[in-house]
Amino acid sequence: MWGKKMKIVICDDDNIYINDIKKNVINFLQERNITADFDLFDDSRLLFENINYYDIAFLDIEMGEVNGIKIATRLKEHNPHIIIFIITAYDKYLDDAMDVDVFRFINKPLDTKRLVSGLEKALELLDKTEISFYLKKDNEHKKVFSNDILYVEIVGRSTKVVTVSGEYITDYKMNFWKEKLTATYFYQIHNSFIANLKYVTKYRRDTLVLSEKYSLPISYRTQASFKKYFLKYNSGR
């Protein structure tokens, strides 16, 4: 289950399509008890000049001076993991769209069946990323959703994985978790800690507090780069 409110942007120079897409997406999400904030643009230049962090984007291709490919490129720079749907009546931009890793093409008039199918797959990518690992004590196999991990910590020769439902001790090294926790909301704030920024409830220069419960140190050499990243990440949520 998606744990936090999603952030979605829709950009089309025809408000009929903006409203139609939004209506269908809201219906899809409500059936799954998922909430979302929407940013709506009928002027592509405004979106291009005000790029934020988004989980999903719906973009028309032909929108005058700033087309959907240019906007998709900017959105990917801000969040490499964003899911981008191109809504268009044209296919001549297909190669360009593939270059920026567009997730789906949806035809105009709006193909609602393909839209719903695409959203199902998008949620799998965004929310259903399972990580498998073995527990140190009895070698029991465990699976968790990466979205449910609050933080990972090195403890001696082991790593502790703290999730919304429990804590686990594993034999895996930090490099294993760095390779697995690639979503933009994870950040290594210290040699011994990777934190999930979705659960931050308090931030000071040298400390993060997660879920009002877990206080994690931010290493001195990381403080400046993390501050820049955190402010950028948080500005779009």
N, C-alpha and C positions, 0 to 999 in steps of 0.2 A: 504494500500500500504506500502510495506517495505520502511522505511524511510532512512536507511543507507546502505552502502555497506556490503554485507554479506562476511563472512570468511569461506571458505570450504577447507577441507583437503581430499585427496584421497591417499590411501596407498595400493599398490598391487605389488607383485613381477613380474607381467607381464605387461609391458608397453602398450600392446594392450588393456587390460582392463582399464588401467588408462585413456588412450586417448578416449576410447569409452564412459566411464562414464562421463568424462569432457565434451565431445561433446554434449551428451544428456542433461546434466544438464544446460549447457550454452543455448542450444536451448529452454529449458523449461523456464529459467529465462528471456531470451530476449523477449519472447512472453508476459511477464508480466512486462516489463520495470524495471527489477531488475538487479542490477549489483553485481558482486562478485569478490573477490580475491581468487585464488586457490594456495594451497601448495600441491605439488605432490611428493610422495616418492615411489621408488621401492625397498628401503631398510628399513624394519620395524625398525631396530635398530636406524637409524638416526631419525625417527619420535619419537621413545620412549625416546631418549635422548634430543629432542628439542620440547617438548610439548608446545603448545601455546593455546590461546583462539580461539575456533572455534564455529561457529553456527551449522554446519553440518559436519559429517565425513562419508566417505565411506571406509570400511576396509575389506580386504581379511582376511580369518581365518588362513589358513595355510601358514605361511611365515617364516618357520624355527624357530630359537631360540626364537624370540619375536613374538608371534602370535597375531591375532586380538583381542582376549579377553584381553590380557595384556595391549594392547594399549588403548582399550576401557575403561578399568579401570582407567588408567592414565588420559585420556581425561575427564572422569567424575569427577575426583578429581579437575581438573582445572576449569571445567564449568559443574556443575550438571545438567544444562538444555540443554546440547548439544543433537542434534538429530543424532543418530548413525545408519547407514545402514551397515549391514554385507553382503558382496558380496561373495558367496561361492558355490562350487559344493558339499559341505558336510553338513550333518545335525547332525553329532554326537556331535557338540558343542552347540546344541540348549539350553540345560539346563544351561550351563555356560553363554551363551549370555543373557538369561533371567535374570540371577543374576545381571548383570550390566545394566539391563533395555535397551537393544537394541531395537530400534524403528521398524526396518523392516529387514527381510531376503530377499535378491534378489538372485535368482539362476543364476549360470553360466551354459551355455552361457547366456549373459546378457538379462534379461527379461525386455525390455524397457517399456512395458505397466505397469508392476508392479512398475517399477522405477518411472514413471510419477505419478502414483496413490499415491505412497508413498510421493513424493515431494509435491503434493497437500495437503496432510494431515499435512506434516511437516510445511508448510507455515501457516496453520491454527493455529498450536501450537505456532509458533514463532511470528506471526504478527497479528493474529486475536483474541487476548485475549481481549474481551470486558469487561469493568467494568461498572456496572449499579449503579447509585446513584440518590438521589433526591436533588434538589436545595433548599436552606434554605428559600429564599424569598417567593416563591409561590408553593413549593413542586412539582415543575415540574420534571418529570422523564428524566434522561439524560444517554446516553451511550457514552463512549469514548474508544478508543484503548489504552491499557496501554503504547504502544510504543510512543504514541503522548503526553504523560504527561511529561512535563519538570521537575516540582517539585510539592510537596505538602507541605503546610505550616500551622502550627497552628496559628490562629488569634483569640485571646480571647477564646471564647467557641466554635468557629467554625473552620473549616479547609478550606483553599483556595487551589483549584486545578488549576494549570496553565498549559495549553496545547498549542499546536502549533496553535490552532484556537481560543482560548479564555480562560477566567478565570471564575471560578465558586466557589461559597460559599456554603458549605454544613454543616450539623449538625454532621457529622460523626467524631468520635474521631480518633486519630492517629493510634490506634491499628487496626482499620478497614483497613486503607491504608497499614499498614505493612503486613497484611494478604493477601492483594490483589496484592501488588507490589513485587512479589517474584523473578522476573527475575534478572539475575546477574548484569544488568546495573543499578539497583536501589540500593542506599545506604543511610542509615540514617546518615547524617553528623552532626546532631544536634538534640536535643530533639524535636525541632519544625520544622525540615526540612527533607524531603526525596528527594534526587536529582536523576535525570536520567543522568548517566555518558555519554550517547551517545551525549549529547548536550553541554558538557563542552568545552569552548573555551579558558579559562584561569584558571590556578590553582596556588594559593599561599598557604602557610602553613595554613592560617586561613580563606581562602576565595575560593569559587568556583564561576566562572562566566559562566552562561549558555547562549548560543546563542548570545554572545557578548552584552547581555542586562540585565540579571538578576544576581545580586551579592548576594550570599548566604554565611552565616557564617558557619565555621566548628568549632565545640566546641573544647575546649582545650583538653579534655579527649579523644576525637575521633581522633585528628590530627595524631598521630603515626600510629594507626591501619588503618586509611583511606589512608594514604600515601602508606603503604605497599600494600593495596588492589588495589588502583588506578594504581600504577605502574605495578602490575601484570596484571590487566585487560587491561591496555593500550598497554602492550608489544605484545599482540596478535592481535592488530587491525591494 
